[in-house]
Structure formats: C-alpha cells, structure tokens
Amino acid sequence: MQDRNRIVTPYTDPDRFTPEEKAAFDAGKCCWDVGDSHWGQRDTMCHQPSQPGAPFGYCVVHAHRLLEDHWPDGSPRR
C-alpha cells in the first residue's frame, strides 16, 4: 500500500523533479509552474518561499492548492 501522506522531495523522488525544480527546492523556493514559457524563457516557477514541510517544497498558497484535489504525494484524491 502506498503512503499517500508522505512528503515528496527531490531526495525521496528524484525522478519527479527537473534540475530547475530541484534547484528551487534547495534554495527554499516554490517550484509550482505558474504559466507558459515564452521564447528563451525556461523558468516559470512561483519562487515564493517554501512552506516548511510542504509537499514538493511548495509555498503556502500552492501547497493548499495541491491538497484540494491531491494527496501530499501528488496522487489524486478521487
């Protein structure tokens, strides 16, 4: 049985993070994708400070959004 309440990080699930997302996580910044990339732009992450202990290192707002429809491990609640 999977533990849906486990907190995912680049160190527990490295295959779920791009190098840019891991760098944001390591810097204590939210890596939630906030929009479309434009020509030559790769970084479309939130970059607000991470909420301590939040899944994926998300900020307070994005951790809340994730948990509305997903478990902390990112799997859907339905």
N, C-alpha and C positions, 0 to 999 in steps of 0.2 A: 504494500500500500504506500502510495506517495504521501509525503508530508506537505500538504498544501500551504501550511503556515510557515514554512521555512523561508528565510530571507535570502534572496538571490543576490549575489555579488559577483564581480569578475573573478573572485578567488574560489567561489563554490561552483560556479558555472561559467568558465571562461569562454565557452563556445557561444554564449548568448550575448556577448559584448564585442563591439568593434574596438579597434585600438583607440579611436577617439572617445568612445563611451567609457572605456577603462581609464583613460587619462582624466576625463571629467570626474569620474568616481574617485580616483586617487587624489584629486585636487579638492574634494569635498563639494563638488558642484553637481547639480541635477542634469542628467543626460536625456531627459524626456525630449522627444522630437517635437519641436514647436511649429514646423512648417515645411514648405517646399524649399528645395535648394535652388539657387539661381546659378547661372553660368559662372563657373570658377569658385563657387562657394560650397564648402563641404560641411561647415559647422552650423547646424540649425537646432542646436540644443538649448534648453532653458537657461542653464548655468546659474540659477539661483542657488543659494546654499542648501546642501542636502540636509534632510531631517535625520538626526541620529537614529540609526536602526531601521530606516525606511527601506522597503524592497527596492532593489536596483539603485539605491542611493538617491532616490527622488527627493525633491523638495516637499514641503508640507502640502501644497496645492496638488501636485502631481501624484503624490502617494495616495492622497484622498481619492483622486480620480481613478487611479488604478483599482483601489479597493472597492469602488462602487460596483464593479462588474467582474472583478477577478480576485483570486486568492493571492496572498503575498508572493507565492511562487510564480505568478503570472498566468496560471491556468484559469479558464473561465469558470464562473460560479454556476453557470447553467449547464 
